[in-house]
């Protein structure tokens, strides 16, 4: 079941914002998203929360500064997604600019798994001979890996943003806003955001030591295109602090002041950097980087982000694009197979979905889980073979169901069921024995039944209510495009009643509509939907500026419609 609901909007907060000079519609939108102070709208770097609020960041800065001074060999161990790739590129560029002797390694996910495992430490020691390992976007759960590094005389700096388990690794220093006792106000930094903060603290420490002054210090704001890309692609909550990082990155992209690899990814995706939006980062650039980690080797993506050679960046972007095309083909086949597995699935009878197919590709199961979650609106985990009788699962969740905590509860109630797990509230991964799939599915469903109510299993399209006729305009769309919308700061969705003037199926996949309200007619499209609607409908929609034959017109992108 899907229903349309209107966000509550505190009138007083909306009015305060309006009186503070905010556009009246934007004031309503911001207030409905919990924003009360116009200062939270600042996108200036000066409004960023200071690095000093991050636990142990000063210790990390001192240790790294000492290590640079001693010419210690550093190796970055990166995660294999877009956040990990951008975090690695930011760390490499920033540390090298400050004089560090630093290299990177990104393990093949299918051979070595996730995080700083003992096997990855052995590989790093063999290939790079580091004095120091710096993890980016991983490491908070790498207790055994850190112990192996210490055994080999390698010191470890963990930079991560994932939720910790019951115990922390015994690393030299850990910087993670989500570790116990860290009072950093923004718990939503992506891995790339954490690394950027570490670089800010390191630069300040080097200034204190007289290595740089304000004029000679390396400029770190030129890394913000990478920070913005990783932050959006990792779907972390865009709180006020993250919105500043993303806004600043987008500003650089729109001005053409981005790294060669980012520019090449825009070009290969057929997107215009001069009008870059979070949507471009999350749905065009991010997937092309992620595809490398899913199917091949994320070092391709990292190389694309660290090269300053435009020709090489373009060649790598084309490779990434080809891998992404292959990923889409594999994903389509897996989705078809998943729907066959779920042919008899009755959402009314289940609160969760677990699916395993021995032909599936490990690197794509997360996307398939996401698609199934969207279709059935149930917490979903999809599994693929991992060799030697093991299977790996990737899960996606719905609002109100903390996926990592759910796996933790399954693990506590049946200690032998899950080998390893980790993740966030909305996404998580795990490993189990193939012969334990049935038992796991039952245990996961038991948690779902105890945690989820019938109301929570109903998909709700949250809207901002009606939009005044005067704002169905490209000018208003341009105004909204100047705001950083995203996870936790949802893009505006309006809702109103329309007369359906016409409707037809487009390309056998989409419903093309013409809608009328108060004498004005609007083109509309409902992507991925082909069922006709009645003569009058209540429509939830986003505003879009559709450019065709040199003319730009307002178009409504339908999220959901109900016949009146």
N, C-alpha and C positions, 0 to 999 in steps of 0.2 A: 504494500500500500504506500502511496505517495500523497502527501497533502501539502498545500501551500499555507504558510504562516507568515505573519507580519512581525518583524522585530519590534520590540518595545523601544520607544525613544523617550528618554527623560526630557520633559519639556524645558525644565530649568537649565539643564546642561546645554541643550540645543540653543536656547535663547542667549545664554552667556557667550557661547561661541559666536553666534550671529552678531551680538553687540560688540564682540572683539574684532569684527571686520571679516569674519568668515562668510562666504556665500551662503545664502539661506538654505539651499538644498544640501550643500556639503556639511553645514552645521548639523542638520538633521542626521545625515549619514554618519558623521563622526560620533555624535552623541549616542547613537544606537549601537556603536561599536565600543562604547565605554570610554571614549576620549572626552576629557572634561576641561583640560587646560590647553589653551592655544599654543603654549610653549612646546607641547608634545608634537606639534606639527612641524617643528623646525627640522630642516634637512641639512643644517650646517654641521660640519665636522666638530666645531667648537661645542656643540650640544651633546656629543658622545659622552657616555659614562666613562670616568677616568679608569685607566688600567689598574690603579692601586687597589681597586675593590675586589680584584680577583685574587683568591687565596694562593699564596706561594709564587705569585708572578714576579715579585722582587727577587726572590731566591733564584728563580729561573733566569732572570736577567743577569744577575751577578755570576751565576755559574756559566752561562753562555759567553758572557764578556770575558771571564777568566780563560775559558776554553779557546776563544778566538785569539786572545793574547798569547796563549801557549801553542797556537797553531795545531790544536787537536783536530783529528779527522772525525768529521760528523757525517752520519748517514741518516737520511730521512726515510722512515718506513711509512708508506702511505696506504690508505684504504683504496679500494678499487672502484669507487663511484665518483660522481662529479664533485662532490664536496671534498673527497680525498684528493682528487687530481688537482683541484684549484688550491687546496691547502698546501699540497706539496709544491706547486709552482710558486705560491706566495712565499713559503718558507725558503725555498731555494733562492729566489730572486732577492728577498730581503736579507737573508744571511750573507749571501755573496756580496751584496752592496755594502755590508758592514765588515767585510774582510774575512769571513769564515771560509775554511776549507771544508766544503760540504758537497755531498753527492746524494743520490736517492736510489731506492730500490722499491719496486711495487710487486709484491709476490703474485704469482698466478693463483687466482682464487680457487681453481679446481684442484691444484696440487697441495696448497698450503693452508687453505681456509682463511678465516677472518681473524684479524688482530695480530699482535706480536706473539706468535707461537714459538716454541723452542726450535721447530724446524726452520722458521724464517730467520731466527737469530743465527742458527748454524749457517744458513745460506748467506746471510749478510756478512758474517765473520769470514767466510770462505772467499767471497767475491770482492768485498770492500775493505776488510781489515779496519773497522772503525774503532776509535776510542770511545765514541758516544753515539748512541742511537736516539733519534728524536722521532717519536710517533706523532702522526697527524691524523685526526679523525678516527683514532683507534687507540687502544692501549689500556683503557681504564679497567678492563676485565682480564688483562694479560698477565696474570699472576705467575704462571709457569714460565712464560717467555721472559719476563723480567728476571726471574731467578736464574734462567739459563744464561742470560746476558751477564749477570753478576758473576756467575761461575767462570765465565770466559774473561772477566776483567773489563767488561764493557759497561759504561754507565748509561742509564736510560733517563731521558726526559719525556714524560708523557704529556701530550697536549691532546685533549679529547673533549667531547661534549655529551657523550652518551651517559646514560644512567649507570652508576656503579652497582656492583653486587654487594654482598655482605662484607666482603674484604677487599681492600685496595692492594694493588701490586706494590712491592717494596722498591719503588723507583727512587732515583736521586731527587727528583722533584716532579710533582703532578700539578698541571694547570687545567682545571675543568670546573666551569661554573656550577656543575651539578654534584661535585664531590661534597661530602659532609663538611659542615662548618664554613662553607664558602658563602659569604654574604653578598656576592655580586648581584645587583638588582635585576639584571637580565639573565635569566636561566636559559634563554633561547638562542644563544649564539650557536651558529653552525661550527663545524670543525675549522673551516677556513677563517671564521671570525675570531676564534680562540687564538689561532696562529698569528693573525694580524695584531691582536692585542699584545702577544708576547714580543713581537717585533717592536711595537711602540715602546714597551718597557725596556727592551734591550737597547734601543737607540738612546733613550733617556739616560740609561746607565753609562753608555759610552760617552755621552755628552758630559756627564758628571766627572768622568775620568780624563776629560780633555782630549779624547780621540777626535771628536767632532765639536763644532759649535753650530749655532743656528744656521749659519751660511753654508757650511761645508757638509753638514749631515745629509745622508741620503734621503730623498723624498719618498715617503711610503704611501702618499696618497695616489701615486701612479699604479698602485696594486689594487685599487678599489674596483676596477672592472672585474678582476678575478674574484674578489671578495663577494661582490654582488651576484655573480654567476653561481658560485657555490652555495651561497645563502638561499637563493631562490630555488635552485635545483634540489636542495635537500629538504625542502618543504618544512623548514622550521617556522615557528610563529614569528610573524613580522611585527614585533613589538616596536616601541618608539626607537629603541637603539638600533635594531636591525633595519628599520625603515631608513634611518640615516645612512647606514652603510650601503644599502641598495640604491637609494636616491643618488648618492654621490657616484656610485659606479655607473648608473644609467646616464648621469650627466656627462661623464667622461666619454661614454660610448656615443652619445648623441653629438658630441663635439668632435668626434673622430679621434679622440686621444685614448685609444685602447691598444692593447698588445696585438701583435700581428696574428696570433692564433685566434683570438676572439674575433677580430675582423674577418678572418678567413672562415670561421664558423658561421658568422652572419651571412656571408656571401654564398657559401655552399648550401645553406638552408633557405636561400631566396628571401631573406629578411633584410630590412633597411635599418642599419645601425643608427641613422640619424633620427629615427622615430622609435628607438628601442623601448620595449616595455617588459615588465616582469613576465608576461606571457611568453615573449620571445625566449627569455632565458630558461624558463621552466619547460617549455614544450617544443623548442626548436634547437637551441644550443645544448642544453643539458642532456637530452636523450642521445645526441651524437657522441658526446663524451662518454656517457654511461655505457653505450653499446660496446665500446672497446673493452671495458671491464667485464661486461656480461659474456662476450663471445670470445675475446682474444686476450689482449694484454694492455692494461691501462697505461703502460709506459708510452704508448702511441699518443694518448690524450695528453699526458704530461709533457711530452716532447713538443706537441703542438702549442702548448701554453708557455713554454719556456724559451722557444726560439724567437730571435728577433729578425730572422731571415724571412721576408714575406713569401718568397717562392717556396721555401721548405714548409712554411705554415700552410700554404695553400695545398701543397701535395699531401700533407698529413690530414688536413681537413677533408680532402676528397676521399682518402682512405677511410676516415671515420664515417663519412657519409655512406660509403659502400657497406661498411660493417652494419650500420644502422638499417639499411635496406634489408640486409640479410636477417637482422634481428626481427624486423617487422614480419618477414615471411615465416620465420620460426614461430613467432608469437601467434600469428593467425592460425597456423596448424595446431598449436597447443590449445588455443581457445576452442577450436572446433572439437578437439578431443575431450576437453574439460566439460563442454556442454553435453557431449554424449555420456560421459560419466554421471552427469547430473540430470539425465533425462527424466528420471523419476523423482527428482528432488522436489519436495514440497516445503516451501519456506515457512508455512504455518506450523509445520511439525518439527522444525529445527531452529536452533538459535545460532549455530555455527556451521561452517563448511570446511571439511578437510578432504583433499583430493590428491591421489598419487597415481602417476603413470610412469611405467618403467622406460618409456621412450622419450621422456621430456628432458629438456636442456636445463641444467642447473642455473645458468645465467639469466634465464628468462622467466623463471617461475614467479618472481616477485611482481612482474608486470601482469602476468595472468591472474595472480591473486587479486591484484588491484581491480582488474576488469570484472572478475566474478563478484567481488565485493560491491562494485558499483551496480551490477545487474541485479543481485539478489538482496543487497543491503544486509549482509551478515558478516561478522568477523570470519575471514577466510585464510586458510593456510594451504598452499600447494607444495607438493613434494616431488623431487626428482632423484634418480639414483646417484649415489656418491661413491660407489665401489665397495667391495668387500662386505656386502650385506648391509651397508649403511644407506640412509636416504637423508637428504637435506630439505628443509622446509623454509619457505618464505611467506610471511603473513602480513595482511593488511587489516585494519580494524575500522570500526565505526565509532561515532561519538559516544562517550560514556563507557567504553570497554577498553581498559588499559591492557594492551596485548602482552607487553613484557611481564606485567604483574600476573596476568592469567597463566602464562607459561611457568612463572615462579611458583604459583599455587599448584599447578599440575605436578611440577617437580617435587614439591614438598610432600604432596599426598602420595605420589608414586615415585620414590627416589631413583628407581632403576630405569624409569621410562625414557627420560630425556638425557642425552649425553652432554650437550652444550646448548646454551641459548643466550640471547641478548637482544637489545634493541630499545625501542621507544614505546610510547603509549599507542601510536598508530601503526607502527611497523616493527617487525621483529623476525629473527631467524633462529633456527634450531637444527639439531641433528638427532636422529633416532635410528634404531635398528629397523630394517624393512619389515621384519616379522612383528614389530611392535606397533605398526601403523593403526591397526584396528583398535588396540587398547588405547593408543593416544587419542584417536578420534573420539572415542567414548568419554575419555577423561576431559578432553577439551569441551565437549558438548555439555558435560556435567557442570563445568564452570560457567559456561554460557547460560544455562538454565537457572543457575543460582544468582547470577549477576544481572541479567538482562530482563527487563519487563517488556510486555507487549508494546507499550508506548515507545520504548527505546528502539524497537525493531521496525518502527514505522519511519520511512524516509520523509524528512521534512525539508521542503524547499523554503528557506528563510528569505523573505523579501523586505524591501524598504517601503512597501505600500505604493500608492499611486504617485505618478510624476506629473507635475503641472504641465499643461500643453506647451507653454512657452519654452520648455527646456528639451523638447524633442528637436534638438538642433546640433549641428556639427560643432558649434562654438562651445556648447555645454559639454559635449563629448571630449573636446580638446582640454577643457578645464579638468575633467575627471581623469584624463590620461596623465595629467601632471602630478597625480597622487600615486604613491606606491601602495597598491592593493596586493593582497596575497593571503597566505595561510594565517589565520588568526586576525586578519584585518580584511574581511571578505569584500571582493569587488561588489559594487552596487547591483542589486537585482530589484527591479521594480515590478509592480503588479497592478493590473487594472482589467476592467471588462471591455471587450471589443466586439464589434460585429465582424463576422468572418465573411469578407467579400468574395474571396476565391481561395482555393487550395488545390494543389497538384503535387504529384510525386516527382522528385528531381533525382535523376541518376539512380533510380530504384532504391534509394537509401534515405532520402531526406524529404521532409514536408515543407513545400514552399507555399507561403500564405500571403494574402493581402488583408490587412486588418484596418478597421475604421473606428475612430472615436471622435466624437464632437465634430463631425464633418471632415476631419483630416484622415488621410489614408497613409498607411505605412507598409512597406515590404517587410516580411518576416520569414525566418527560416528556423525549422526545428530539426537540427542535425540528428541523424540516427533514428529518426522516428517516421513511420509511414502510415500510421492509422489516422483516418480522418477525424476531425472534431466537428462539433455542432455549429449551428448558425451564429450562436453567441457563446463566447468563451471567456473564462477568467484566465488570463495569461500572465505567467511570471517570465520576465525577459530582462536581458541586458541590452544596453544601447551600443550600437556599433556604427562606425562611419565606413560605409561601403563605397569604394572607389571603382568606377566602371566607365570605360571610354572617356576618361578625363573629367568625369563628373563625380563628385562626392555627395552621397545621400545618406540619410539616417536609415538604418536597418535595425530591426529587432531580432535579437538572437533568443529564441524561445528556450527556456529551461524546463518549463512544464505548462500544461494547459488543461483546464477542466471545463467541460461543457456546462453552460449555465442552465 
